[in-house]
Every structure is written in structure tokens, then in C-alpha cells.
Amino acid sequence: MNAGSLRTVRRLLPDAGRAFVSLLAGVAGVAGSYAVAGFTPSFVVGPIAGTMARQLPSEIITFGIVQFGEIGSQLNVVAAIGIAVGVFALVALGCSALGRRLDAPPVGVLLSIAFGVGIAFGLTAAPLPSIAAGVSVGVVLATSDLFIGVDSDVSPARRRVLGGVASALALSVGGFVFGRGGGLRGTEETSELDVSQSITAEIDSLLDDAEGNSLAVSGLEPLVSEEFYEVDINATDPTIDAEEWSVSVTGAVEEEVSYTYDEIRAMGAENRFVSLRCVGESLNGKKLDNALWTGIPIMDLVDPAVPAEECCVMLRAADGFYEEFPLSALSDGFLAYGMNGDVLPRGHGYPARALIPGHWGEINVKWLTEIEVLEQEQDGYWEERGWHGTGPVNTVAKLHVVNVGEDRIEVAGHAYAGTRGIERVEVSTDGGGSWSEATLSEPLPGDDVWRQWTYSYDAPESEHEVVVRATDGEGTLQPKEESEAFPSGPSGWVSRTVRP
């Protein structure tokens, strides 16, 4: 190979500086998408993370849920970000090399923008975030080339890197700040629920009663949760326009029917306290919460369709989720469009979600779009992945608070048994040798609501094991034997070592 050929090869092959600039362009591309879309399905990372969550082997998904919990979902998002950055970086690297080969760097920049926009649009079908992603990739490449022409003692290669760093840093910081505020769609704000004066008065009264009945224990979450947990199959929540949304009753019915948001809101509203517990949480985890929901009985939607009664129902959601359970479970089911006196938040299923008492949180489908009456059983989303699905929920007394004083120790938590209710909670301060009954909060109205508990005792001189257990409203004691979340939800007595 002659000297001219070697120079050509070196010119076409990326050096470390060009590769680094391409990587920066990839970061900027992701930031540009985030700046416009925020953390929505229009953000280029969302579809990647969702596809990974659905396509990975069920064993890996289950391992992530059981071993890492919420961190597993976060790791999935981090991996998706890495993939998106890598794809944009490869686009930048390839287009930049082509521009050099043609001795026309601007052509490489324009191609990087075009390919960046095309890839982002193919993933999200969202024009503006896709344009922002592609332009951000091109800006980094263009800026790095412009810095080469700056009169400086610094070598051209270093000037190229400095230009890429400067533009990528500006775009990334700006994208993060603007995207965190919601991007072009703006920051999501809760709005007060527009219902009749009587329903509003009932909401205020029920929330006041819940606050008044909450035990005065430092560090213990009140009876209406301050922060309600969220678990979804996708990394980003769907953004739905209520004016265009509807929910349909289909399948084995005499007549399929469909309801708009306004039609549902015009029906007689009710308020219900309902607690939800995640099937994939740890035994003493914190994915158990309670809220006051406003909506209508779900059978008000189903009955007019005259469903067949011999089988079951599949609930389907706008995010692709689906879950099946017996049709009889809908008899006490609820379609909620309000939460704690506000419009249902997007993260909890706006415009409307299902609440099926006594079942694990996973069955309470958010962003509900279809109620399909089935003629024969089908597996739901999680059943297809080995989980047992619907319920009933396991009885649990959780130990979340230990307040150590000079002479006394106070322990406290929440207890939940679905529609069976909680009869009592017992506490042992000697590792299960002896038991004392804890104080329970007054029960809130409703068939599927948690209760708080607290117990205070003289502080021993040495460390000791506190164990708690609950008895449900049917008189059945919470099982002692521990089981992991997979496949039927965690169970067992909760214990904790306390040091005075």
C-alpha cells in the first residue's frame, strides 16, 4: 500500500477524537428528544425500554422484579438510554465518515440530521421530538467541525473534541432541564375534580375523617397515602386526550357498547377508599398504598351490553397491557376518574382506570380502553409470564416505623388483607415467643382498605427481634412461612431487629 493510500485510509477511519464526538452527538440526540417530549412515549427511550420489558425472557423479567424491584425498572431505562445513545452515535460516526470521504463535511452533518430524525420517528412516530433528536446530533457534528477553524494554539483534533463537548454539554443540560419540566407539553398539574357539590362535600368529609383517624405516629404514612406507588409495563406513561378517549364493552355480549369520557362523567358518581398492593413487592416493601377514588361502578358500563355470564373478562389498556379475571369479580368493580379529590393523574391511569377489590394491584388496569367479555379463559399479561395473576391478595402486617425513646420503643406500620379486612395485629418483642395485641386505626369505609397499627413497650437493654402478624376479618392468621413474590405474591411474618 502506497503513502497516498495510507493517508486515505487514515482520513476515512475514525480516530478516538471523532469517535468521542460521535458519542457526544448520541447523548445530545437523546437529550434533544427528551427536551421536547419529556418522559412520555414520544421520548425516544420509551419505546426501546418498553420493547425490552416485553421481549426479554420471562425468567429475566421475574428475576429483575423479585431481586431488584423498582431498581430493575430503572436499570431497564438506563439500558434503553445507552442503546439510544449508541444508535445516534453510530449514525453520527457513519455520516461524518461519509462527509469526509466526499470532502464535504456539511453533507455528513445533513445526513446525520436526516437519519437521526428518521430513526427517532420510526421509534416514536412523534415529529417534533424526532426533529429535535436529529438536529441535536447534527449540531454537535457541525460545532466540532467549526471549532477546527478557530485560530488557536490547540491542535485541530483537540479543537474538534472541545467543540463537541461544548455543544453536547449545552444541549444535554438544556434538554434535561426543559424535559424535566415536561417538554413542550408542559408540566403535568393536578386539577380539582369537577363533580357535583354533594360529591365534593363527601370527598372533603371522607378525607378529613381519614386524616382524623390516622394514628399520631412519627414517620407513619397516614391512612390516605402521601405518595402512591406506580408500576407499569412501559417506562413511559401514555398521554391520552380525554376528548378523544373512550372505553368499549366487546366480545361475548348481545350488543357492543362504547362510552366517552363525558358520558361516563355524566353518570352518578361515587367515592370509595381502595388500597392497592403490588404482587411483585418484597414482604415488607412499600408498594402498598391507599387513596379515595371517585368514579362509577364498572357494571354500569357492562350491564347494558348484556354479557354472557359463564366465563371471564379481559381488561385492555392504552399502553398495551391486558389482564383477565372472572366476570363475577366485576360485581364490585369500580371505574375511577378521580383520586383524592383531583382529576386522576396520568401516572395512575388518566382518563380512567379499573379498580377490582381484593385483587393484586396488577389487575387494576390503568388507561382502560376495552372490557372484553370472553367465552373461554385466556392468560393475561402476567399469567403469560408465569405469575398467578389476579388474587386474592395475601394478608400482611408491615413493620415500617421504629421510634426509640429513652424508656419506650414504639413500632408501627400498616396491615392489609384485601376485602377480608383486618381484625387484629399482634406484636412480639422476643422473636415470636410471646404476643401482644397492637392498637389499630379506626376502619375507613370500604371493603378493600388497609389499617394502621402501633404498639409501644418498655425498651429492653439489648437488641431484640420484633415480629408482627395480622389476622384477617375471617379469623385467619397471616401464614408464618415466608414465600417470595413470584408467582403468587409475598407472604410470611415480618420481623426486624431493634437496637435500643
N, C-alpha and C positions, 0 to 999 in steps of 0.2 A: 504494500500500500504506500503510495507516494505522499509527500508532505501535504499537498493540496487536499487529498482525500482525508487525511487525518484531521486537518483543520475543519473540514466539512462535518465529519463525524462529531468532533468536539462541539461544534456550533449547534448541532441538532440534538445531541444528548443533553438532558437536563443536569446541571450541576447542583450542588447542595443548596446554593442560594436560590436558584429558580424553583427547586422542589419545595423549599421552605415558603417562598412567596405563594406558590400554588396552594400549599396547606392553609396559609393565611386567607387566601381567597375563598377556600372552602368554609372556613369559620365565618367569614363575612357573609357568604351566601346564606348560611343558616340564620345568622343574625338579621339579615335583611328580611327574610321570610317572617321571623318572629316579630320584627318591628311592626309589620303591617297586620299580621294575623293574630298576634297574641298567642296564648296557649289554647288554640282551638283546632278543629280538624283541618283548617286551612294552613296551619303551620306544617311545613314540610316534614318535620319529625313525627307528627302524629300518625299518618298512615303507615310509616315504617314500623313504629313501635306497635301499632295495632296488628299489623301483619305478623310480626314476630310473636306476639302473645297468642295469636290464633293458630299459627302454623308450627310452632315448636312442639316437640313430642310432649304428650300429656305428663309423662314422668318428670320432665324438666320443669314444667309449669307447677306441678304439685310440689316438687322439691323446693322451688322458689317460694311458694306460698307458705309452706309449713316451716321452712328453715329461716326465711328472711322476712316474711310478712310484707309490710309496706315497702321495706327497703328493696325487695325483689322487683316491685313495680318501678321503683326509681332507677334501679340498675338497668331495667329494660329501656327506660327513656334515655339513660346515658349511652347505652349501646346504640340506640337509634340515632342519637345526635352524632356519635362517632361515624356511623355509616353515612349519614347525610353529608357530614364534613368531607369524608373520603371521596364520595361521589363527585361533589363540586370541585374538590381539589384535583381529581383526575381530569375533569373537564378543563379546568384551568391549565393544567400541565400539558394536555394534549393540544389544546388550541394555541397555547403560547408557542409550543414547538412548531406547529404548522405555520404560525405567523413568522417565525424566524426562518423557516425553510423558504418561505415566499419572499423573504426580505421585506415584509410588510407587517410589523408588529400590530398596527391598528386592526388589521384583518383578524389576527388572533384574538384581540380584545372583543371585537364584534361577534366573532363566532362563540366565544365563551359566554357572552350575554345570551345569545340565541339558544345555545344548548342548555345553559343554566335555566332559562325560562321554560324551555320545553320539558326538561326533566321534572322541575318543580310542578308544572301544570299537569303533567302526566300522573303525578302522585296525588295532587290535591284538587285539581280542576278549579282552582281559585286563581283568577287572572292577576289581581293586584299583588298578592304575596309572591306569586311566581315571578312577576316582573321585578319586584324588589330583590328577590334572591339572585336572579340572573344579573341585574345591573350591579349589585354589590360585588359579585365575582369579577365582573369586568372592570369596576372602578379600582380594585386592588391591583389588577394586572396593569392597567393604564397608569396608575400613580407610580408603580415601581419602575415603569419604563421612563416616565417623565423625570424621575429623580436621577436617572443616569445622566441627563443633560445638565444637571445643576453644577455650576462651577465650584469645585471643592477639591481639597487635597485627598479626600476619601476615595478609595478605588471605586470604579463603576459597579462592581459586584456588590460591594457593601452599600453603595447608594441605592441600588435596586432593592436590597433587603430592607433598608431603612424606610424607603418609600412604601413598601408593602406593609411593614409594621405600623407606620403612622396611619395609613388609610384603614387597615384592618382593625386597629385599635379604636379608631374613631367610629367606624361603622358598628363594631361589636358592642361598645359601650352604649352608643346611641340606640342600637337595636334592642339591647336588654332593657334599658330604661323605658323606652317607648312601648315595647312589647309587654313589659310587666304592667303597664297601665292599661293594657287591653288592646293595644294596636289601634287601628282605625275604627274598630267597633266600640272603643271607649271602655272605661272601667265599668264592670258589672255592678249595679247598685240594686239592693233590695227595695221593693216598693210596697207600701201598705196595701193590704188586700181590700179590694173594692167589693164589699158584701153588704147585706142589709144591716141596719142599726142593731137589730136583735142579735144577729150572729156576731157582730163586732163586740157588743156588750158581753156576750157569752165568752168570747175569746179572752177579753180583758179579765173577766171574772175567773176563768179557769187558770190563766197564767198567774194571776195574783194568788189564788189558792195554792198552786204548785209552789210558788215562792214561799208562801207562809208555812207550808207543810214540810219544806226541806229542812233537814236536820242541820243545826248550827255546829258543824264540824269543820274546822280549818282544813282546807285542802280538798274537801269532798265536793265533787261536782253536784250541783243542785238537781232537783227532780226533772227539770227541763234542761237538757244539755246545752252548755255554752258553745261547744263546738261539736257538731255531729259528724261522725266519720263518713268517708266516701271510699267506695271500692267499685271499680268498673273494669270491663274487659279491654277498653281502649285507654290510651294515655291521655287523650283529649276528649272533652265532653262535646256532644253535638250542639250546634247553635240553631235553634228552631224558632221560626216566626209563628207565633200563636195564631195569627190571622190565616196562615196557610196550613196549619196543622189540623188533623182530625184523627179520631180513633174509630176503628171499624170492628164490628162483630161478624165473623165469617165462619165458613166451614159447615158443620152438620147442624144447620138451622133452617127453619122454614123460610125465613127472609133475611138476607143480609142487610144490616143497617150501619149507618155511619153518623158520627156526631162531630160537630165543630166545637171549638173552644167556647164560643159564645153560647151555643146551645147547652153545653154542659154547665156553664156558669149560671144559666138561667134556671136550672133545676134547683130544688130545695137543698140548701147547703146544711151540712152537719159538721161538728167538731169532735175529734177523737184523739185521745192520747194513745200513741202506739210506740212501743220500743222495738228496736231492731238490733240483732246481734249477728256478726259476721261468722259464717261457718268455718272460715279459714284462720280465725284468730287463735292466739295461744290461750291456754286455760285462764290465766289471769291477765289477759290482754285488755286493751281499752277500746276495742271495736264493739262496744255496746252502748247505745245512746237512746234517748227518749225525746219526743217532740209532740207538740199539739198540731194536728193536721186538720185542714179544712177541705171538704170535698163532698162527694156523694157516694151512696152505696153502689158498688160496681154492678150489682144485679139490676139496678135501674137502667143500665145500658144493655144488659144481656137479655133480660126477660122479653122485651119487645121483639127480639129476633126469634123467640120460641126455640130454644136449643134442645137438641137431643140430650137425654139425661143419663144415658148408660155409661158414659166414659169420662172424658177429661178435657182439659183446656190447655192451649199453648198461648202464652203471652209473648208478643213480639215487640221489639223496641227499635227506635230510630237508629241506634248505634250498632244494630246487627245482633243484639243479644236476644235470647229466647229461653223460656223456661216453661215446663209442663207440670201440672198437678191436677188432682181430681176436681171435677166440676163442682162437687159439693163444697170445696174449700172457698168458692166464691160467695157462698151464702152470707158470710160475714165480711167479705172483701170490701175494700174502700178505694175509690179513685180520688187521690188528693191533688189539689191545685194550689193549696196554701200551706204554709208552715210557720207556726208561731206568730200568726197574725200578719205575715207578709206573703207576697206572691212567692210561689215555690221557686227556690233558687235553681239556676241552671244545673249546678252540680248535683242536685237532688231530683232532677227529672223534669224540669220545666218543658212544656206546659203542664203535664200531668203524669202521675206515676201510680202504680198499684201498691196497695198495702194489704197483705193477706195474713191475718192474725195467726200467731202460733208457729209460723214458718221462719226458717233462717232468712237473714237479710237478703241473700242472693235471689230469692224467689220474688222479691218485691220489686218488680221490673220498673225501671225508670224510663222516661221518654216513650211512654207506651203509645203504640200506633195500631196494634191489632190484637183482638181477642179471638182466637181461632178455636172453635169447638171441634174436637176430634172424635172420630168414630172408633179409633183404637189408640192404644198408648204409643207414645213416641218419646225418645230420650230428649231431654233439654240440653242446653249448652254444657252445663257442668256434669250432667249424667254421662254425656258422651266422653268426658274426661275422667270418669271413674268415681266421681263424688256421688253420694246418695241423694243429694238434692234437697227436696222440699222440707222435710222436717218429720216430726215435731222437734222444736229446739230442746236442747238439754238443759236441765236445771243447773244453776250455778250461783254461788255466792263468791263475789270477788273481794279481795283484800287490797285496797289501793292506798289507804291512809294509815300511817303510824305516827302519832303525835306523842313524843316522850316528854313528860314533865318531871319535876323534881321528885314527886312521890307517886304520881299516877301515870299510866300509859293509856292512851286512847287509840283504838283501832276502828276502822270503818271502811265501808265500801257499798257496793250495790248488789242486789240479788234479783234473779230473773228466771222465770220458768214458763214463758210464753203465756198461753191462755189458761194454764193451770193456776197461775198466781203463786204468790209466796205466803206460806203460813207462818214460818218462823226461820230464824237464822241462829245457829249455835256457834259458840267460840270456845276453843280450847287453848289455854296458855301453857300447856305442858305436853305439847306434841300429840294430842289426841287421847291422853289418859283420862281426862275429865272434861265435862262440857257445861257451859253456862249459856243462857238464852240472851241474845242481843236485843237491843231496842230497835224497833222498826219504825220507819216513817209511816204516816197515815197513807192508806192506799189512795191513789188517784183514780178517778172514774175511768172505766175502761176494762176490757178483758185481756189486754196484752200489754201490761205496763210493769216496769221494774219497781223496786222499792229500795230505799236506802236502809242501811243498818249501822249501828255503832255500839261499841262495848268499851267500858273503862274498868281498869283494875289496878291494884297496888303493884307498883314496879318492883320486881324481884331484883336481887343483887347481881345476877349473872344473866348472860344471854339465854334466850329460850325460843322455842318454836311455837308460833301462833298458827292454829289451823281453824278454818271456817268451813261450815257446811250449811246447806239450806234444805228445808222441807217444803215441797210444793203444796198447793191448795188441795190436792187429792190425798195428802198424807204420805207421799212417797219421798223418802230421804234421797238426797243427792248421792249418786254412787261414789264410793271411795276410790275404786280402781281408776287410775289415770289412763286416758287414751288421747292420742294425738288428734289433730284437726281432721286429717284425712282418714276415712272417707265420710264420716258422719258427724263431724264436729267434735271439739274437745270436751272432755269430761273428767271428773275427779275432784277431790277436796283440794282447796287452795291452802298453801302453807307459806310461812315467811319467818325467817329468823330475825328476832328483835333484840337489839342491844340497848340496855338502859343507858 
